[in-house]
Amino acid sequence: MTTAIIGIGNIGGTLARHLAAGGESVVLSARDPDAAKKLATEIGSTAEAARSNRDAVERANTVVLALWLDAIRIVVPEIADLLTGKLVIDTSNPIAVGADGSVSRTLPEGQSSGEVVSRLLPEGALYAKAFGTLSAPLLASAAHRTPDPAVLFYATDDNGVQSEIERLIRVAGFEAVRAGGVDASLRIEVGGDLHAFGGLNGRLIDRTEAESLVGSSTRA
Ligand SMILES: NC(=O)c1ccc[n+]([C@@H]2O[C@H](COP(=O)([O-])OP(=O)(O)OC[C@H]3O[C@@H](n4cnc5c(N)ncnc54)[C@H](OP(=O)(O)O)[C@@H]3O)[C@@H](O)[C@H]2O)c1
């Protein structure tokens, strides 16, 4: 299986390293193809650079959009005709970071980026929200935690993609717990009760606690 990662910044770059370290074949795509080449060379033989976002999607079964919401709105139309039958994983949180470091919400309260991104996808594409529940530094440092792996929550309406998304989360060095369908996205985005910058206050949790929290009635 090959996973395309579009956007190789904080989240995409970290995820590329984790997946490749777990033996997953990754194809990296950046606005600047030379940046993708540089990272692929650094990572080694399980990583390749794509010539473009379309090239990356053509070479992969699964596509990770490690992009800000604004960039997702631009990139999805560019690759939409190639997405039929592919799993699209969205890492986005509906926030913007100002030049002074201030963080603001980019969607109205109560609307999740999961809801927005899943609706942008063409019919036939499969959607999951994942890999966006920890800060990039935590995502980088918490892989392969022992004795109990740290949980990454995911959300999807497609029962058929559950095994693939869980496989990728495990390959990356984490335990996978489904928060629910796309309507659970708010819970696993910034401010949500299952997000590190929300109810979890930066805490990593194990499967037992994660499953109990998913089942609890707490909502963001
Ligand atoms: N950072 C975190 O702690 C964190 C945690 C959880 C979730 N997230 C979410 O994950 C997403 C990515 O965040 P990030 O921190 O990784 O952002 P980032 O470091 O800014 O990386 C985003 C990457 O997207 C690339 N990009 C923009 N437009 C593109 C295009 N048309 N084609 C290909 N690549 C393009 C950018 O390339 P250029 O440099 O060329 O613009 C940049 O490398 C966001 O939605 C964010 O909310 C972030």
The ligand as a Gaussian input file, in Angstrom:
#p B3LYP/6-31G(d) Opt

LIG

0 1
 N        0.792000      22.120000      13.731000
 C        0.045000      21.455000      14.625000
 O        0.414000      21.351000      15.814000
 C       -1.240000      20.806000      14.180000
 C       -1.849000      19.891000      15.054000
 C       -2.999000      19.231000      14.637000
 C       -3.549000      19.517000      13.394000
 N       -2.961000      20.437000      12.580000
 C       -3.593000      20.711000      11.293000
 O       -2.837000      20.102000      10.258000
 C       -2.856000      20.932000       9.093000
 C       -1.411000      21.235000       8.708000
 O       -0.812000      21.948000       9.779000
 P        0.768000      22.152000       9.831000
 O        1.076000      22.700000      11.148000
 O        1.446000      20.904000       9.348000
 O        0.938000      23.312000       8.757000
 P        2.275000      23.725000       8.005000
 O        3.471000      23.345000       8.798000
 O        2.081000      25.129000       7.584000
 O        2.241000      22.780000       6.717000
 C        1.285000      22.944000       5.707000
 C        1.988000      22.587000       4.436000
 O        1.047000      22.654000       3.365000
 C        1.769000      23.068000       2.223000
 N        0.907000      23.521000       1.139000
 C        0.153000      24.640000       1.083000
 N       -0.501000      24.690000      -0.094000
 C       -0.148000      23.566000      -0.785000
 C       -0.475000      23.055000      -2.055000
 N       -1.298000      23.709000      -2.874000
 N        0.072000      21.881000      -2.431000
 C        0.929000      21.210000      -1.629000
 N        1.281000      21.639000      -0.397000
 C        0.750000      22.815000       0.009000
 C        2.642000      24.177000       2.754000
 O        3.667000      24.421000       1.840000
 P        4.314000      25.902000       1.744000
 O        5.300000      25.923000       2.857000
 O        4.915000      25.896000       0.382000
 O        3.204000      26.875000       1.912000
 C        3.117000      23.564000       4.073000
 O        4.306000      22.814000       3.921000
 C       -3.663000      22.186000       9.455000
 O       -4.966000      22.055000       8.964000
 C       -3.661000      22.193000      10.968000
 O       -4.856000      22.755000      11.512000
 C       -1.802000      21.071000      12.939000

